[in-house]
Amino acid sequence: MKTDDRLDSPIAAVCREKGMKLTGQRRTIAHVLSESDDHPDVEELYRRATAVDPRISIATVYRTVRLFEENGILRRRDFGGGRARYETTDHGDHFHLIDVDTGTVMEFDDEDLKALLAGIGARMGYEVATTRLELYGRRLKKKSR
């Protein structure tokens, strides 16, 4: 099996559609991002990418993330904690709940909330084009019986 086949990914496909050059290291980073179900920062992305290809440098990860962001493939998010985190731009509007104790970021979708926000926009004379909502919270403690 060729490396190209093994590391093909949705992000690599988008890069090819946009005419971007995909080096082996960029392909590895694209694969790692496509496999992520969280919002990794650059250091975490570097850790995961070097597990696949130890020759990847942190500078390459930074350059690739910036390139993907500039080309609309990744979206930079700031959930606090001093580190930018990234998510792909291909999964539409959704919301985030951030656990302030652990830093865990959970995505959720809520049609009622989207309708409420659209209604607010309409009352103000706007059609909502996109939304960004981040909730910060702590897990509720279970009541003892």
Secondary structure as the mmCIF struct_conf table of DSSP 4:
data_model
#
loop_
_struct_conf.conf_type_id
_struct_conf.id
_struct_conf.beg_label_comp_id
_struct_conf.beg_label_asym_id
_struct_conf.beg_label_seq_id
_struct_conf.end_label_comp_id
_struct_conf.end_label_asym_id
_struct_conf.end_label_seq_id
HELX_RH_AL_P HELX_RH_AL_P1 THR A 3 ARG A 6
TURN_TY1_P TURN_TY1_P1 LEU A 7 LEU A 7
HELX_RH_AL_P HELX_RH_AL_P2 PRO A 10 GLU A 17
TURN_TY1_P TURN_TY1_P2 LYS A 18 GLY A 19
HELX_RH_AL_P HELX_RH_AL_P3 GLY A 24 GLU A 35
BEND BEND1 ASP A 37 ASP A 38
STRN STRN1 ASP A 41 ASP A 41
HELX_RH_AL_P HELX_RH_AL_P4 VAL A 42 VAL A 52
TURN_TY1_P TURN_TY1_P3 PRO A 54 ARG A 55
HELX_RH_AL_P HELX_RH_AL_P5 ILE A 58 GLU A 70
TURN_TY1_P TURN_TY1_P4 ASN A 71 GLY A 72
BEND BEND2 ILE A 73 ILE A 73
STRN STRN2 LEU A 74 ASP A 78
BEND BEND3 GLY A 80 GLY A 80
TURN_TY1_P TURN_TY1_P5 GLY A 81 GLY A 82
STRN STRN3 ALA A 84 THR A 88
BEND BEND4 THR A 89 THR A 89
TURN_TY1_P TURN_TY1_P6 ASP A 90 HIS A 91
BEND BEND5 ASP A 93 ASP A 93
STRN STRN4 PHE A 95 ASP A 99
TURN_TY1_P TURN_TY1_P7 VAL A 100 THR A 102
STRN STRN5 VAL A 105 PHE A 108
HELX_RH_AL_P HELX_RH_AL_P6 GLU A 111 ARG A 123
TURN_TY1_P TURN_TY1_P8 MET A 124 GLY A 125
STRN STRN6 GLU A 134 GLY A 137
HELX_LH_PP_P HELX_LH_PP_P1 ARG A 139 SER A 144
#
